[in-house]
Amino acid sequence: MSEPVRPALDQPLTLPNGSVIPNRFAKSAMSEALGTHDRRPTRALARLYRTWAEGGTGLLITGNVMVDRQQIGEPGNVALEDDRDMALLREWAAAGKVRGNQHWMQLNHPGKQSPKMINPNTVSPSAIPFRAPLNRMFATPRALTDHEIRDIIARFARSAALAREAGFDGVQIHGAHGYLVSQFLSPHHNQRDDQWGGNAENRMRFVVEIYKAMRAATAPDFSIGIKLNSADFQRGGFTEEESLAVIETLADLGIDLVEISGGNYESPAMATGASVKQSTLEREAYFLTFAEKVRERVSTPLMVTGGFRSASGMQAALASGATDLVGLARPLAIEPDLPQRIFDGEDVVSQVRPIKVGIKAIDKMALMEVSWYARQLARMGQGKAPRQHDRGFLSLLEVLAVMTSRGVSTRLRA
C-alpha cells in the first residue's frame, strides 16, 4: 500500500463545520496586554493583527479575552460582556482577515490565576491556594457556587455570540495553562464533591457545558475550538489520559479544532519547554508525541503549539500526520512574516532565543520571557517592527512598571 500524500504548509484545511483555513500556519494566543485600563479594546490590536495577517498566517487566534471584566488574568486584558465596543471589535476582527485569513477570538476566565495586585478576591472550583512561592503573588480563592458556575458558562456563550457579531470566524476556549477551565479539569485544583468535581467525568462537565452553550448561542458555520493541556506536569494534576478523555468527548460533540499545549504557572512548560525529552526537542514540537496519541483516537483537526523553529521541522510535523496546523507564538512575535517567507521558498529558522539577564532567580521565571515578548507585540501595535535584540532586563523593568500602574488602576475601577 502506498503512503498517504501529506499536505504542504501552503495547503488549505477544511474544518468539520465546512469553514476553510487557507494554509497550515496558526498563530497561537499570546496575551497582548493592549487593552485599556477598563478592559476595552484599542486600535493597537487591529494594527498588530493586520501585521500578522499580512505576514501570511492562515489562522490568527487572539490573546485571551475575558468573559468577566471583574475577573482578568493580566493587566491590559480585554473583556467582552456586551456590545459597547462593537465598532472597535469589528475593526479588530477585520484586520486579521485582510488576506483571507481566519480570525478567532480566544475566550477565558482566569479563576484564581490573577495576581493579588489585580484581584485580591479570586474564585476557583475549590478554595485551594497556589503552592509556594506563587502563594505570595496569588490570593487564596473562594470556591464558586453552583449559581456562579452556571453564570460563567452563560458568559462564555454570550461572549462567543458577540465575537460572531463582530465578524470573528470562531472562538477558542482557553482550557490550558492553569486558568479556570484548566482548574476545573485538574484534580489538584478541583476538589469539589458535587456534579462539578470529584471524578474525571464531573470535572470535565464545566468545559462540556461551555461548549454546548457556545454552540447554542452561535451558528453551525461559526468555528469553536479549545486549547487544552496535554498534562499539567505537576503532582496530582491533570494527566495525559484525562486529557485524551476530554478530547474524545468534545470530538464526539463536534468541536472544530483542538490545540495541544501544556503546563501552567506552577510548571510553565508552555513558556520554557520544561520536562521535555531530548528526542522531543529534536523534533521541535514539544507536544507532538501526545498529538500522535490523540490522532489514534479522534479525527478532529489538531493544532500543536510549542517548539517549532525551522521550516523543515514544521513541514516534517505536518507530514507525520500528527498535526494539521503548525501553531506558532514567540516566532511570530519577532518575525511576523515568517509564514510568507517560507511560502516564498526561504529556508527559515526562527530567531527565537532564550531571554536571559544573568540573574538566576529572574532567568528561571516565565515572566522574564513573557515581558520581553509583550514588548515586541506592543511595538507592532504601534506600527513599529519588533526588535529581535532588545535587552531583556530593560524589557522586564518596563513591563513590571506597566503592570504595577495598571494593576493599581484596575483594582480601583473594579
Order of alpha helices (4+ residues) and beta strands (2+ residues): beta-beta-beta-alpha-beta-beta-alpha-beta-beta-beta-alpha-beta-alpha-alpha-alpha-beta-alpha-beta-alpha-alpha-alpha-beta-alpha-beta-alpha-alpha-alpha-alpha-alpha
